[in-house]
Amino acid sequence: MKAEEVPESLVNTPCEEYELTEPVSGPALNQRRIAIVSTAGLMHRDDKPFALGAVDYRILDTESHQDIMMSHISTNFDRSGFAQDHNVALPLDRLHEKAAQGEIGSIARYHYSFMGATEPEKMKSAAEQLARNLRFDEVDGLILVPV
């Protein structure tokens, strides 16, 4: 899409402004526990599919033997890349490679997926709960996968 083709409603979407804060230091990457947060509407086969405008997330347990499905509901969303390689939306194989090479410390058992195209301000409660889950699991590094 060319810049002049972007709908006016998107061009004028207000963006919240934040005060600058100092970055927080932490352990070296090779000592960090890493989790993935995706917006691809991913879920285990037996989970409740995402609804239009969903503000919740699904927990993806890497020790589960259930298939991971994509329930992204946009009719314009192309799922073919995910069907060919799940790493497009959930790069777990890449994380395992990095862990095996000693580039990251460890991989979290649980990863998370939201439904994309949802108004972020409506997701605040879910995001705060997710942050608590990550702290409880001692995750100190995230891979954010916007889809």
Buried (B, 14 or more C-beta within 10 A) or exposed (E): EEEEEEEEEEEEEEEEEEEEEEEEEEEEEEEBBBBBBBBBBBBBEEBEBBEEEBBBBBBBEBEBEEEBBBBBBEEEBEBEEBEEEBBBBBBBEEBEEBBEEEEBBBBBBBBBBBBBBBEEEEBEEBBEEBEEBBEEEEBBBBBEBEB
